[in-house]
Amino acid sequence: MDSGKVVRLEDVVPITYGGGEETRFLLRGSDTSGRSSFYEVRMPAGEGSVWHVHHDTDESFYVLEGEFEVKVGDEIHKAPAGTMVHGPRGVWHSFFNVGETTGLMLCTMTPGGIELFFEELSEVLIRPERPDWDTIKAVGERHGITAARPQGGPHGGPRV
């Protein structure tokens, strides 16, 4: 049985990717017996994720600040503050900050453990030498994620 946990945002070191994006894991899979991960994502204006699919996990996005578009399958959902969007396992999705300021989302992943992917991705992206796409894609595949090569612009992800 879990004994519970109290987490203060200021005590969580963010994971960074060499740009302005930050991810802070408030609850890791190891905190929840693997049931879920709960995390905060800060995303600069004009940035977003690559088009990708989680084969074994569900992901939900709750926008606290700013305005995002979240593409799930073939639909693009406008997601201003106060909006929750769910991306079920096996469904391709992406998100993009369409606002003019840094946006903030709280996200959940079930089951937990996605933090291991983010930590490994950060290690690859913050190296002085720019990684090639195959290296980045392989990180995702080790964690049950398939990603499409970035095309630039909304929902194509940042240029690599």
Secondary structure, DSSP 8 states (H G I E B T S, - for coil): --------GGGS--EE-SSS-EEEEEE-GGGTTTS-EEEEEEE-TT-B--SEEESS-EEEEEEEESEEEEEETTEEEEEETT-EEEE-TTS-EEEEE-SSS-EEEEEEEESS-HHHHHHHHHHHHTSSS---HHHHHHHHHHTTEEE----SSTTT-S--
